[in-house]
Amino acid sequence: MLLRVPQWDYNWQSPYNLGKPVRFPAGTRFEAECSYDNSAANPRNPFDPPQNVWHNETINDEMLLPMFTFASERPLDPKGDSFKQFYSTIVRSRFFRRQVDHRHKFVADADGNIIVSPDYDPDDHHY
C-alpha cells in the first residue's frame, strides 16, 4: 500500500506526494479504493438524515480523484508512440471505466433492493 488516509479531512485536498521516488517492476498494477460512511453513525456526516452523495467538488460530496504521476528511466521514443500506447491501455481499463460511469445510477432502497436512483439524471455528465 502506497498511501492510506484513514480519517480524511476536507482541508487536505492538496495532492499527496511521496518523499522520494519508488521503483515498481514492469506489470505492477495500481488501484485506488475508497469508502464513504454517510450513515447516521458517522459523527462527521454533514447530513441528518443521511442522503445520497454524488461525485462533485463541494464540501458535502465525495471527492476521491485518484491521480498517479509516473516517470520512466528511459526517454520516450521520438514519435511519442509510448504515450499513445499507454493512453489507449488506460482508456480500456476497468478502473477508468468506473471513474467515468454515470453518477451512481443504482442505489439500494430502504429494503436493500437495488433500484435506479430517483436522483439519477442520464443527461447530467458533470463528474
C-alpha positions as CSV (number, residue, x, y, z in Angstrom):
1,M,0.0,0.0,0.0
2,L,1.4,3.4,-1.0
3,L,-0.9,5.7,0.8
4,R,-3.7,5.2,3.4
5,V,-5.7,8.1,4.7
6,P,-8.0,6.6,7.4
7,Q,-9.5,9.9,8.6
8,W,-9.6,12.2,5.7
9,D,-10.3,15.9,6.3
10,Y,-11.8,18.4,3.8
11,N,-8.9,20.7,4.3
12,W,-6.5,18.1,3.0
13,Q,-7.4,18.5,-0.7
14,S,-3.8,19.0,-1.8
15,P,-2.0,16.2,-3.6
16,Y,-0.2,13.7,-1.6
17,N,3.4,13.3,-2.9
18,L,5.8,10.6,-1.9
19,G,9.0,11.8,-0.2
20,K,11.2,10.1,-2.8
21,P,10.5,8.1,-6.0
22,V,9.5,4.5,-5.7
23,R,10.5,1.9,-8.3
24,F,7.9,-0.6,-9.4
25,P,8.5,-3.6,-11.6
26,A,7.0,-3.8,-15.0
27,G,3.4,-5.0,-14.9
28,T,2.7,-3.5,-11.4
29,R,-1.0,-2.8,-11.1
30,F,-2.2,0.4,-9.3
31,E,-5.6,0.7,-7.8
32,A,-7.4,3.3,-5.8
33,E,-10.1,2.3,-3.3
34,C,-12.2,4.4,-1.0
35,S,-15.3,4.0,1.0
36,Y,-17.7,6.6,2.3
37,D,-19.6,6.3,5.5
38,N,-22.7,8.6,5.1
39,S,-24.6,6.7,7.8
40,A,-26.2,8.3,10.9
41,A,-23.5,6.6,13.0
42,N,-20.7,8.7,11.4
43,P,-20.2,11.8,13.5
44,R,-18.6,13.6,10.5
45,N,-21.6,13.0,8.3
46,P,-22.9,16.5,7.5
47,F,-26.4,15.3,6.6
48,D,-29.2,14.5,9.1
49,P,-30.9,12.4,8.0
50,P,-28.2,10.7,5.7
51,Q,-28.7,11.3,2.0
52,N,-27.1,10.1,-1.3
53,V,-23.8,11.7,-2.1
54,W,-22.5,12.3,-5.6
55,H,-19.1,12.9,-7.1
56,N,-18.6,16.7,-7.1
57,E,-16.3,19.3,-5.7
58,T,-18.5,20.7,-2.9
59,I,-17.7,20.0,0.8
60,N,-20.7,17.7,1.2
61,D,-19.9,15.4,-1.8
62,E,-17.4,12.6,-2.2
63,M,-14.3,13.8,-3.8
64,L,-11.9,11.0,-4.5
65,L,-10.0,11.8,-7.6
66,P,-7.0,9.4,-7.9
67,M,-4.2,10.6,-10.0
68,F,-0.8,8.9,-10.4
69,T,2.3,10.5,-11.8
70,F,4.8,8.2,-13.5
71,A,8.2,8.7,-14.9
72,S,10.3,6.3,-16.9
73,E,14.0,5.7,-16.6
74,R,14.1,5.6,-20.4
75,P,13.3,8.6,-22.5
76,L,10.1,8.4,-24.5
77,D,10.5,7.4,-28.1
78,P,10.8,10.4,-30.6
79,K,7.4,9.6,-32.2
80,G,5.6,9.6,-28.9
81,D,4.2,6.2,-29.6
82,S,4.7,5.0,-26.0
83,F,2.3,7.6,-24.6
84,K,-0.3,6.7,-27.2
85,Q,0.1,3.1,-26.3
86,F,-0.2,3.9,-22.6
87,Y,-3.2,6.1,-23.1
88,S,-5.0,3.5,-25.2
89,T,-4.5,0.9,-22.5
90,I,-5.7,3.3,-19.8
91,V,-9.0,4.2,-21.5
92,R,-9.8,0.5,-21.9
93,S,-9.1,-0.3,-18.2
94,R,-11.9,-1.2,-15.8
95,F,-10.6,1.4,-13.3
96,F,-11.0,4.2,-15.9
97,R,-14.5,3.0,-16.9
98,R,-15.6,3.1,-13.3
99,Q,-14.4,6.7,-13.0
100,V,-16.5,7.9,-15.9
101,D,-19.6,5.8,-15.3
102,H,-22.9,7.6,-14.8
103,R,-23.4,9.2,-11.5
104,H,-24.4,6.3,-9.2
105,K,-27.3,5.1,-11.4
106,F,-28.2,2.3,-9.0
107,V,-28.7,2.7,-5.2
108,A,-30.2,0.5,-2.5
109,D,-33.7,1.3,-1.3
110,A,-34.8,1.0,2.3
111,D,-35.3,-2.7,2.0
112,G,-31.9,-3.3,0.5
113,N,-33.1,-3.8,-3.1
114,I,-31.0,-2.3,-5.9
115,I,-33.1,0.3,-7.8
116,V,-32.4,3.1,-10.3
117,S,-31.7,6.1,-8.2
118,P,-34.5,8.7,-8.0
119,D,-31.8,11.4,-8.3
120,Y,-30.2,9.8,-11.3
121,D,-30.2,12.1,-14.3
122,P,-28.8,10.5,-17.5
123,D,-28.3,13.9,-19.0
124,D,-26.1,15.2,-16.2
125,H,-22.5,14.5,-17.1
126,H,-20.8,16.7,-14.6
127,Y,-18.4,14.4,-12.9
